[in-house]
Amino acid sequence: MKTKKMIRIAIAPRTALVLTGCLAVMGCQSQTQQPAALLASNDYQLRHPIVVTEAPETLDLPLGRNTRRLSGPIVGTISSFGVDSRQHGNGAVEILVPSGGANEAAVHAVTPQIRKALQQGGVSRSRISTRTYAVQDASADAPIRLSYPKMKATAGECGAWPQNIGGHFNRNEDYENYGCATQANLAAMVVNPSDLLTPRASTPADQGRRAVVLENYRKGDVTASDYNEGVGAEIAED
């Protein structure tokens, strides 16, 4: 009886060791065989990539049916839009005027004023074009839209909920809309979209400061700026 017990005790650790080794091998194989698509589906930067592309920059001008002259602030806004079209676009602006709306007479009256305001912003007369769009509701006061092509960073539309998010937690996966708002906000905050593609070139060195440092170096003086720790700050003793 003692011999049998000893045999059983000796065999049990070996069996557990073999099972543990098999589980470890199976785990390694499952991780090795994990498809790259599963990893990509859990990366919100790949699921909602920021794309730099050319998109229209627009300015809508509400126009009442009794309007015949643009006010000073509106003229300034249009001129500023023209300046932006030269700085961030190709300098061409398109005026989209409504056709068939209740304010069509007002549209014809202010369109020349819009062209003049754009010219005040530096847009050449030959770079201003006009195009009409149809208004479905004849009783509506449709706006005039100004547009020019501009390089923009965008992450696409958010709000995709194709599945119940409860099922993703059981599978330890991100839901479809996860990270979309973060990507969209980052794309909207970038002033120069080309910064997302390549870093900017280094700015020229400060020649005046460089001359001072070199002169101090030749004389054997300290080249670093003076810095006194604790300037303008006090530490409370209690």
Stockholm file with secondary structure:
# STOCKHOLM 1.0

chainA/1-238         MKTKKMIRIAIAPRTALVLTGCLAVMGCQSQTQQPAALLASNDYQLRHPIVVTEAPETLDLPLGRNTRRLSGPIVGTISSFGVDSRQHGNGAVEILVPSGGANEAAVHAVTPQIRKALQQGGVSRSRISTRTYAVQDASADAPIRLSYPKMKATAGECGAWPQNIGGHFNRNEDYENYGCATQANLAAMVVNPSDLLTPRASTPADQGRRAVVLENYRKGDVTASDYNEGVGAEIAED
#=GR chainA/1-238 SS CHHHHHHHHHHHHHHHHHHHHHHHHHHHHHHHTCCHHHHHHTCHHHHSCCEEEEEEEEEEECCCTTCCSCCHHHHHHHHHHHHHHHHHSCSCEEEEEEESSTTHHHHHHHHHHHHHHHHHTTCCGGGEEEEEEECSCTTSCCCEEEEEEEEEEECCCCCCCCSCTHHHHHTTCCCTTTTHHHHHHHHHHCSSGGGGTSCCCCCCCCHHHHHHHHHHHHHTCCCSCCCCTTTTCCCCCC
#=GC SS_cons         CHHHHHHHHHHHHHHHHHHHHHHHHHHHHHHHTCCHHHHHHTCHHHHSCCEEEEEEEEEEECCCTTCCSCCHHHHHHHHHHHHHHHHHSCSCEEEEEEESSTTHHHHHHHHHHHHHHHHHTTCCGGGEEEEEEECSCTTSCCCEEEEEEEEEEECCCCCCCCSCTHHHHHTTCCCTTTTHHHHHHHHHHCSSGGGGTSCCCCCCCCHHHHHHHHHHHHHTCCCSCCCCTTTTCCCCCC
//
